[in-house]
Amino acid sequence: MGILAFGLSYASPAITFSHPPMHGADTRSLLILIPVAFLIPALMEELVFRAGLPIMFGGGNRADILSLAGFILWHPVQTLFHLPMGQPAFLDPAFLTLVAVLGVSCTVLYRRSGSLLPAVILHWLVVVIWKSLGG
């Protein structure tokens, strides 16, 4: 996923990574981000899109696909409706490709493990790494 992200960052101006990574005052921001990102977006989005919606849609592959579509669409909706977590990058097709890859990866982790925790941890790590690199 990281290789795909770096590759797409060259194709899309909306996906950026600043260099060097966070220092000084930004380290404090990262220390705040680490626990907050675990709750929102990682835990909350995984509860909704990996556990909640698939159950509402009746379970199975079709439910997972519908939930994945909801996960992908949720990102531009945050920006279009000026929600606090929304960012201009959420409207970029390259970024949404990464969102889709993350969503599929989290779904597979959840289905294979039977636990939401691996999906939450992956989602959390992706957000923390992306934000710490200036995303």
N, C-alpha and C positions, 0 to 999 in steps of 0.2 A: 504494500500500500504506500509506503514511503517513497519508493522509486517512482510509482505512478504520480504521486503528489508533486515531486520535484520536476518530473517531466512535464506535467500539465502547467506548472508554474511558469515555464518558459513560453507556453502557448497562450497563456491568459494573463493579462495585466491585473486581474482581480485577485489572483492567488499570489501572494507575496510572502517572502521570507526575508526579514531584515538580518543584516550581519553587522556587528556581532550580536549574539543573543542578549537577552536581558542582563543588565548590570546595575549596581547601585540601587537607586530608588525603584527600578523595575523589579529587582529581586523581591522587594516587599510586595509588589503587585503579584508576582508569581506565588509567593507564600500564601496570599489570599486566594488566588486562583485555584490552587491545588485542592483544598477542601470544597470550595464552592462548586467547581466544575464536576466534582464527584456527585454532588446532589443535583445540580442543574448545569448542564444538560444531561449528563450521563445517566444517573439513576432515574430521573423523571421521564426522559425520553424512552429509555429502555422499558420501563414499566408500561408506558403507553403503547409503544410501537412493536415491542417484542412479546409482551404478555397480554396486555389489555385488549387491544384491537383484534388480534387474531382470535381470541376467545369470542369476542362480539361477532366476528365474521364467521364463526362456526368451526374454526380450526382447520388444519390441513394446509396443503401447498397454496391453494387459492387464497386462503386467509392471510398467509404469509406474504404473498405477492401484493394483495390489497394494502396490507399494513406497510410494506416497503414503499409503495407508491405514496401513501400518506406521510411517511417519514421524509421522503424526498421533497414532497410539496410543502411540508411544514416549514422548511428553511426559507424559501422565498416569501411565504406568507408572513413570516416574522418581520421581514424587511418591508414588504408592501404595506403592512398595517402599522409600521413604526413601533413594533414591540421592542422592549428593552434589549433583547439579545440579537435583534436583527442587524445585519451588516450588508453593505453593498455586494460583497463577495457572494452572498447567498443567492444572488440573481444570476450568477455566471454559470453557463453550461459546464465548464471545466470543473468548477467547484461542486456542482450538483452531481457530476460523474463520481467524484470522490465520496460524496454523501451516499450515493448508491452502493459503491464498493463497501463502505463502512456498514451500511445497512444490511447488505447480504452477508458480510462477515459476522456481524453480531447475531443475525438470525441463525446462521449455521452453528455458531458457538452455543447459542441457547438451545437449539434443537438437539445437538449432539451431546451436550453436557447434562441437559435437563435442569440446569440452574441458570438464573439470570445473571449471576455474579460475573462469569467470564465476559459476557457481552458488556456489562457495565464497566468493567475494568478496561477493556479494549477501547470503548468509546471515550472514557475518561483520559486514558493515555494519549489518544489521538488529539483530543482537544488541548490538553496541557502542553504537549510537544508543539502543536501548531501555534498556540498562543505564545509560547516561550520563544519561538523563532520569529515572532513579529506578525503573525497572521491575525 
